[in-house]
Amino acid sequence: MRRRITALSLLAVTALAPVLVTSTPAHASSQLQVVYTNLPYDVCISFGRSGQETGRWQTWWCSTHQPENPMFYTYDLWAYVN
């Protein structure tokens, strides 16, 4: 079950990443940054939403990070930080 969820999550992130990467930042002064690294998927999503809700960034996404343990993937949170 966990593998299916991880596989579906990876597919969703992979499918959305090119769309989000090509979108323009909300503000011209925004800078693309890796905000957090090595996060579990649900924590990455939570931090991304939280930053958007507090106005820290508008555009954000989670990308897979090369796992240290092949059993568990980790994610990096990318955002155009205001």
N, C-alpha and C positions, 0 to 999 in steps of 0.2 A: 504494500500500500504506500509506504513512504517513497519507494522508488517511482511509483506512478505519479505521485504528487510532485516529486522533484523533477521528473521528466516533463510533466505538463508545465511546471513553473519555468523550466529552462526554455521550453518551446515558446511560451508567452513572452519571456524576456527577449529571446532571440528575434522573435517576430516584431516586437515593438521598438527595439533599440535603434534600427536604422531610421525609423520614422522620427523618433525623438532626437536623434543626433542631427538630422538635417533641419529640424525646426530652429527658428531663430530665437534667441533669448528674448525675454519679455522686455528687458531694458538694455540699451546699448552699452551700458557700463557693466553688465553682468559678465562674469568670468566662469568658464567651465572648470570645475574642480572635482577631484575625488574627495568627497566629504568624509566618508567612513570606509574602512576596509575590513575584510574578513568577518562579515556579519552573516548570521543565519538569514534565510530568505524572509521570514515573517518580520524579523527585526528591521531589515533593510526597508521593507515596504512601510512599516510603521514610522521609522525615522523620516522617510521621504514625505509621507503624508503630513507628518507633524511640522516639518520645515515649510511645506507649502501653506499649511493653515496659519502658521505664525508669520508668514510673509518673508521668510529667509530666502526662498527661491520659488520660482514658478515652474520651471521645467526640470524634471529629475527622472532618473531611472536606476535600476539595479542591474549590474552585469555580473556574470559569473567570474569568480576568482579562481586561479589555479589551486586546486585543493591540496593541502598538505596531507590529508587523509583521503584517499580515493572513495571512501565510503560516504563522506559528507562534503557537499559543495558549500562554499562560502561565497558571499556576494560583496561587491563594492557599490557604494551609493555615489552616483555622479549627479551633479546639479550645476545649473547656472546660478551662482550665488550672487545675490544683490549687493 
